[in-house]
Structure formats: C-alpha cells, structure tokens
Amino acid sequence: MRVWLLAAGLVVLLLGCGAGTYFLLQPETPTARIRDIVIIFLAVEGLLIGLALTVLLVQLAVLINLLQHEVRPILESTQETVHTLRGTAEFLSRHAAAPVIKANQMVAMVRGVKALFRRKPRA
C-alpha cells in the first residue's frame, strides 16, 4: 500500500514538472515574474532551513550538557554501588556462607558415620 502511494506521488510530481515546463515555454508566459517568485520562495526556504539547523544545534548542545552533568554522575554512582555490592557479597560468602556450609558438611559426615555403625551385619 505504501509503495503504491509513493509511486503515485512520484508520478504526480513528474507530471507537474512536465506541465510547468510546458507552460513556461509558451511565448506569452511571464517567466521573469515566475523566476522572481521562485527565487523568493527559495530564499524563504533557505531561511527556514537555517533556523531549523540553529534549533538543532541548540538542542544538541542541551543534550551534550545533560549527558555530561546528569547522566555521567548517575552512571558513576551506579558503578560505585555495584562495586560495593560485589564486595559485600564476597564478604558474606567468605564469612557467613562458608562456615554454614562447613558445619552442614560436618553434620552430614557425622550422620553418615553413625549410620555406618548402626548397620546390622548380615549373616
């Protein structure tokens, strides 16, 4: 659907260019006046493009300022928090989880030895 609309727009544009060229080549057409009007339109278009570029540059400067002064400190703070959490996890792993695991291992070993001695020999 979209391709057909683009193709139709292109055909209309080409027909308009052809019709404009045909009428401008007629001897009674005031081409100098039309030329002056087209030059004025092009000058206005140039001014609008310059204004749009100026607005774009200002927005780009605001974005760069935002990235440098607001987003960068947030990222640095987040990295600092991640490093702190990593250190906390390692500390807890060494000082809390490892002793509990060793204690459970000892309890399981004692239970295994007890179970070994409680077995009745087969006759």
NUDO-374257 format. One line per 10 residues: for each residue z, x, y of N, C-alpha, C. Coordinates in nm, 4 decimals. Layout:
<nodes>
Z:X:Y:Z:X:Y:Z:X:Y ~ ...;
</nodes>
This chain:
<nodes>
0.0000:0.0826:-0.1194:0.0000:0.0000:0.0000:0.0000:0.0869:0.1255 ~ 0.0850:0.1875:0.1238:0.0961:0.2749:0.2404:-0.0322:0.3549:0.2626 ~ -0.0941:0.3985:0.1538:-0.2181:0.4759:0.1644:-0.3278:0.3910:0.2269 ~ -0.3328:0.2627:0.1884:-0.4351:0.1740:0.2456:-0.4124:0.1546:0.3948 ~ -0.2869:0.1429:0.4363:-0.2590:0.1283:0.5789:-0.3000:0.2538:0.6570 ~ -0.2710:0.3707:0.6012:-0.3122:0.4952:0.6666:-0.4642:0.5065:0.6745 ~ -0.5313:0.4699:0.5661:-0.6780:0.4757:0.5652:-0.7358:0.3782:0.6666 ~ -0.6802:0.2573:0.6740:-0.7294:0.1580:0.7703:-0.7056:0.2068:0.9144 ~ -0.5897:0.2656:0.9395:-0.5623:0.3193:1.0728:-0.6581:0.4303:1.1098 ~ -0.6911:0.5159:1.0127:-0.7864:0.6240:1.0388:-0.9249:0.5691:1.0693;
-0.9658:0.4674:0.9967:-1.0977:0.4067:1.0213:-1.1014:0.3437:1.1601 ~ -0.9944:0.2720:1.1978:-0.9900:0.2097:1.3310:-0.9941:0.3171:1.4397 ~ -0.9217:0.4274:1.4187:-0.9230:0.5361:1.5154:-1.0621:0.5968:1.5306 ~ -1.1301:0.6202:1.4189:-1.2654:0.6764:1.4251:-1.3633:0.5795:1.4918 ~ -1.3517:0.4507:1.4615:-1.4393:0.3523:1.5274:-1.4126:0.3462:1.6774 ~ -1.2836:0.3554:1.7154:-1.2502:0.3555:1.8580:-1.3075:0.4767:1.9288 ~ -1.3005:0.5945:1.8648:-1.3585:0.7160:1.9242:-1.5099:0.7028:1.9380 ~ -1.5713:0.6473:1.8364:-1.7170:0.6289:1.8424:-1.7570:0.5316:1.9525 ~ -1.6843:0.4195:1.9635:-1.7146:0.3198:2.0675:-1.6902:0.3784:2.2063 ~ -1.5815:0.4541:2.2211:-1.5544:0.5162:2.3501:-1.6625:0.6136:2.3901;
-1.7104:0.6936:2.2953:-1.8171:0.7894:2.3232:-1.9454:0.7163:2.3616 ~ -1.9759:0.6085:2.2910:-2.0976:0.5317:2.3213:-2.0932:0.4755:2.4637 ~ -1.9787:0.4147:2.5020:-1.9709:0.3553:2.6346:-1.9662:0.4608:2.7449 ~ -1.9076:0.5776:2.7159:-1.9046:0.6821:2.8178:-2.0426:0.7437:2.8403 ~ -2.1308:0.7359:2.7434:-2.2654:0.7927:2.7594:-2.3613:0.6987:2.8319 ~ -2.3208:0.5774:2.8621:-2.4065:0.4835:2.9351:-2.4179:0.5297:3.0806 ~ -2.5328:0.5136:3.1419:-2.5544:0.5661:3.2770:-2.4678:0.4982:3.3841 ~ -2.4337:0.3726:3.3679:-2.3580:0.3040:3.4732:-2.2060:0.3219:3.4604 ~ -2.1559:0.3946:3.3596:-2.0120:0.4135:3.3383:-1.9583:0.5174:3.4374 ~ -1.8475:0.4854:3.5059:-1.7868:0.5806:3.5996:-1.7012:0.6843:3.5237;
-1.7666:0.7796:3.4650:-1.6955:0.8756:3.3805:-1.5986:0.9627:3.4600 ~ -1.6276:0.9889:3.5854:-1.5371:1.0719:3.6662:-1.4017:1.0020:3.6822 ~ -1.4036:0.8711:3.7062:-1.2782:0.7964:3.7212:-1.2013:0.7945:3.5881 ~ -1.2720:0.7728:3.4787:-1.2075:0.7721:3.3464:-1.1505:0.9102:3.3151 ~ -1.2270:1.0144:3.3520:-1.1780:1.1507:3.3311:-1.0489:1.1743:3.4075 ~ -1.0426:1.1282:3.5326:-0.9222:1.1453:3.6131:-0.8028:1.0700:3.5523 ~ -0.8279:0.9500:3.5017:-0.7201:0.8716:3.4388:-0.6699:0.9422:3.3131 ~ -0.7628:0.9959:3.2333:-0.7236:1.0671:3.1114:-0.6430:1.1919:3.1474 ~ -0.6802:1.2625:3.2510:-0.6054:1.3813:3.2939:-0.4643:1.3420:3.3366 ~ -0.4514:1.2305:3.4076:-0.3182:1.1839:3.4483:-0.2340:1.1490:3.3262;
-0.2941:1.0783:3.2295:-0.2207:1.0446:3.1063:-0.1770:1.1710:3.0312 ~ -0.2638:1.2700:3.0253:-0.2285:1.3949:2.9575:-0.1160:1.4680:3.0305 ~ -0.1159:1.4625:3.1628:-0.0085:1.5266:3.2388:0.1248:1.4558:3.2135 ~ 0.1233:1.3239:3.2114:0.2457:1.2481:3.1828:0.2942:1.2785:3.0406 ~ 0.2010:1.2859:2.9478:0.2363:1.3190:2.8095:0.2987:1.4591:2.8017 ~ 0.2424:1.5535:2.8747:0.2995:1.6882:2.8785:0.4407:1.6886:2.9339 ~ 0.4640:1.6089:3.0390:0.5993:1.5978:3.0947:0.6971:1.5385:2.9928 ~ 0.6529:1.4356:2.9220:0.7396:1.3740:2.8213:0.7701:1.4709:2.7065 ~ 0.6709:1.5466:2.6657:0.6935:1.6453:2.5598:0.7895:1.7536:2.6081 ~ 0.7743:1.7980:2.7312:0.8677:1.8962:2.7877:1.0088:1.8423:2.7934;
1.0233:1.7156:2.8335:1.1547:1.6522:2.8377:1.2136:1.6425:2.6969 ~ 1.1323:1.6047:2.6006:1.1802:1.5951:2.4618:1.2227:1.7322:2.4098 ~ 1.1492:1.8369:2.4429:1.1870:1.9714:2.3998:1.3177:2.0165:2.4645 ~ 1.3370:1.9790:2.5915:1.4617:2.0124:2.6596:1.5799:1.9433:2.5927 ~ 1.5639:1.8158:2.5611:1.6704:1.7421:2.4918:1.6963:1.8045:2.3553 ~ 1.5905:1.8448:2.2860:1.6049:1.9086:2.1548:1.6831:2.0394:2.1660 ~ 1.6534:2.1194:2.2665:1.7248:2.2454:2.2850:1.8723:2.2225:2.3165 ~ 1.9010:2.1222:2.3989:2.0407:2.0910:2.4308:2.1145:2.0459:2.3050 ~ 2.0519:1.9606:2.2245:2.1148:1.9143:2.1012:2.1361:2.0298:2.0035 ~ 2.0417:2.1213:1.9986:2.0553:2.2385:1.9118:2.1720:2.3258:1.9577;
2.1876:2.3425:2.0878:2.2996:2.4200:2.1406:2.4324:2.3521:2.1070 ~ 2.4380:2.2204:2.1179:2.5606:2.1467:2.0834:2.5916:2.1630:1.9343 ~ 2.4896:2.1568:1.8493:2.5094:2.1739:1.7055:2.5610:2.3138:1.6721 ~ 2.5037:2.4151:1.7346:2.5494:2.5528:1.7102:2.6941:2.5684:1.7555 ~ 2.7270:2.5123:1.8707:2.8646:2.5177:1.9191:2.9593:2.4487:1.8215 ~ 2.9202:2.3338:1.7707:3.0017:2.2605:1.6744:3.0235:2.3423:1.5481 ~ 2.9170:2.4038:1.4979:2.9298:2.4839:1.3759:3.0219:2.6035:1.3961 ~ 3.0121:2.6682:1.5105:3.0913:2.7891:1.5337:3.2372:2.7584:1.5622 ~ 3.2657:2.6540:1.6360:3.4026:2.6315:1.6819:3.4793:2.5253:1.6038 ~ 3.4132:2.4465:1.5231:3.4853:2.3433:1.4493:3.4673:2.3564:1.2988;
3.3466:2.3777:1.2533:3.3232:2.3817:1.1090:3.3696:2.5142:1.0499 ~ 3.3444:2.6245:1.1160:3.3855:2.7553:1.0636:3.5374:2.7647:1.0438 ~ 3.6204:2.7228:1.1417:3.7651:2.7271:1.1158:3.8075:2.6376:0.9986 ~ 3.7427:2.5241:0.9834:3.7754:2.4370:0.8701:3.7424:2.5069:0.7389 ~ 3.6276:2.5720:0.7323:3.5900:2.6440:0.6106:3.6860:2.7597:0.5826 ~ 3.7249:2.8317:0.6856:3.8190:2.9416:0.6664:3.9541:2.8901:0.6182 ~ 4.0001:2.7797:0.6739:4.1264:2.7197:0.6306:4.1167:2.6729:0.4856 ~ 4.0048:2.6174:0.4488:3.9850:2.5720:0.3113:3.9856:2.6900:0.2149 ~ 3.9207:2.7990:0.2514:3.9213:2.9184:0.1664:4.0632:2.9734:0.1510 ~ 4.1377:2.9732:0.2593:4.2761:3.0201:0.2550:4.3592:2.9330:0.1601;
4.3391:2.8028:0.1667:4.4113:2.7103:0.0793:4.3750:2.7331:-0.0664 ~ 4.2480:2.7559:-0.0927:4.2038:2.7808:-0.2304:4.2664:2.9085:-0.2836 ~ 4.2720:3.0118:-0.2040:4.3348:3.1377:-0.2480:4.4845:3.1169:-0.2759 ~ 4.5511:3.0398:-0.1901:4.6930:3.0115:-0.2109:4.7141:2.9331:-0.3406 ~ 4.6302:2.8328:-0.3635:4.6417:2.7538:-0.4863:4.6143:2.8387:-0.6099 ~ 4.5189:2.9281:-0.6006:4.4894:3.0169:-0.7133:4.6102:3.1044:-0.7443 ~ 4.6720:3.1595:-0.6416:4.7912:3.2417:-0.6616:4.9067:3.1609:-0.7198 ~ 4.9234:3.0370:-0.6714:5.0300:2.9510:-0.7236:5.0062:2.9186:-0.8705 ~ 4.8831:2.8895:-0.9062:4.8509:2.8581:-1.0451:4.8759:2.9778:-1.1353 ~ 4.8391:3.0959:-1.0901:4.8641:3.2163:-1.1699:5.0143:3.2415:-1.1848;
5.0896:3.2230:-1.0774:5.2351:3.2424:-1.0821:5.2988:3.1449:-1.1815 ~ 5.2609:3.0164:-1.1717:5.3167:2.9173:-1.2627:5.2750:2.9447:-1.4064 ~ 5.1538:2.9919:-1.4239:5.1071:3.0247:-1.5587:5.1920:3.1356:-1.6180 ~ 5.2205:3.2372:-1.5396:5.2980:3.3510:-1.5906:5.4452:3.3169:-1.6090 ~ 5.5047:3.2474:-1.5123:5.6494:3.2311:-1.5110:5.6989:3.0977:-1.5659 ~ 5.6146:2.9998:-1.5817:5.6607:2.8712:-1.6332:5.5929:2.8358:-1.7652 ~ 5.4636:2.8444:-1.7703:5.3921:2.8006:-1.8902:5.4055:2.9009:-2.0034 ~ 5.3960:3.0285:-1.9749:5.4020:3.1302:-2.0807:5.5366:3.1279:-2.1534 ~ 5.6521:3.1205:-2.0865:5.7790:3.1123:-2.1603:5.7913:2.9860:-2.2450 ~ 5.7423:2.8736:-2.1949:5.7473:2.7491:-2.2718:5.6607:2.7615:-2.3970;
5.5442:2.8207:-2.3834:5.4559:2.8399:-2.4989:5.5218:2.9321:-2.6001 ~ 5.5847:3.0389:-2.5550:5.6533:3.1316:-2.6458:5.7698:3.0621:-2.7157 ~ 5.8439:2.9785:-2.6422:5.9548:2.9055:-2.7032:5.9038:2.8091:-2.8095 ~ 5.7988:2.7376:-2.7812:5.7392:2.6463:-2.8797:5.6891:2.7232:-3.0016 ~ 5.6342:2.8397:-2.9781:5.5867:2.9233:-3.0882:5.7034:2.9643:-3.1780 ~ 5.8152:3.0019:-3.1184:5.9330:3.0408:-3.1965:5.9870:2.9230:-3.2760 ~ 5.9944:2.8054:-3.2123:6.0441:2.6861:-3.2819:5.9540:2.6538:-3.3999 ~ 5.8238:2.6616:-3.3806:5.7305:2.6340:-3.4899:5.7467:2.7370:-3.6007 ~ 5.7703:2.8620:-3.5654:5.7882:2.9658:-3.6660:5.9154:2.9413:-3.7470 ~ 6.0236:2.9046:-3.6785:6.1497:2.8769:-3.7478:6.1334:2.7566:-3.8402;
6.0659:2.6524:-3.7958:6.0417:2.5349:-3.8804:5.9576:2.5718:-4.0022 ~ 5.8588:2.6571:-3.9813:5.7755:2.6993:-4.0934:5.8554:2.7769:-4.1966 ~ 5.9426:2.8665:-4.1507:6.0261:2.9445:-4.2428:6.1224:2.8514:-4.3161 ~ 6.1829:2.7573:-4.2454:6.2731:2.6594:-4.3069:6.2010:2.5794:-4.4146 ~ 6.0819:2.5336:-4.3814:6.0047:2.4551:-4.4775:5.9694:2.5398:-4.5990 ~ 5.9475:2.6672:-4.5809:5.9144:2.7559:-4.6916:6.0324:2.7693:-4.7879 ~ 6.1530:2.7800:-4.7315:6.2713:2.7943:-4.8172:6.3137:2.6614:-4.8806 ~ 6.2791:2.5522:-4.8275:6.3175:2.4219:-4.8815:6.2283:2.3783:-4.9970 ~ 6.1177:2.4396:-5.0147:6.0285:2.4008:-5.1236:6.0975:2.4259:-5.2577 ~ 6.0723:2.3347:-5.3446:6.1289:2.3499:-5.4790:6.0303:2.4255:-5.5649;
6.0783:2.5187:-5.6413:5.9861:2.5915:-5.7295:5.9348:2.4992:-5.8402 ~ 5.8138:2.5211:-5.8802:5.7532:2.4392:-5.9855:5.7930:2.4942:-6.1226 ~ 5.8079:2.4086:-6.2079:5.8490:2.4521:-6.3411:5.7314:2.4767:-6.4320;
</nodes>
